[in-house]
Amino acid sequence: MNRLVLGLMFACVAACLAAAVGYAEDSSSSLKVGDRIELQLTGRPATDFIRLVGRPLPIKTFGDAKQTGLALNSRVISIDDDNVTAEYYHNPASKNEEPMILTITLVRPLKDVQYQATTPSSGRVGLREKQNNSKQPHFPALPFLRHDSYDGLKVRAWTVTHEIPK
């Protein structure tokens, strides 16, 4: 009887662990509307966008490809027919300029979304882990799309025609 109970307990624990591992793997690759996604623009779209903004933007080197470009923190606005649509909003106007909004909309196949692991950038976040001689905490993978052409990409400049006073 004890072997049966012990075997049953082992099977329950193994099933729970397998479900937890499966959930962790699925959660990093499942993308939903409203999720944050990084648009990594390289090539001509990146240089054209910098020119449109009218002032320097921070340039970033991307991963193993050693490409440079813009890393834009955007949002997923729709997922349909195995395509993901991400959009980035930018307000480049200064105090003396006419108010406007720039948007970048990118439609790509869902299979093109890549993931990169993130670690905390602040030394304070990992202090407890360093004191316990354990590994740095690992955060969920950050989804990104790298894009270097105008295929599936739209850059729009919107001007404000009317502003309601405060």
Summary of the structure (lengths in Angstrom):
residues: 166
radius of gyration: 22.3
end to end distance: 75.7
largest distance: 82.6
contacts: 393
relative contact order: 0.19
helix: 28%
strand: 38%
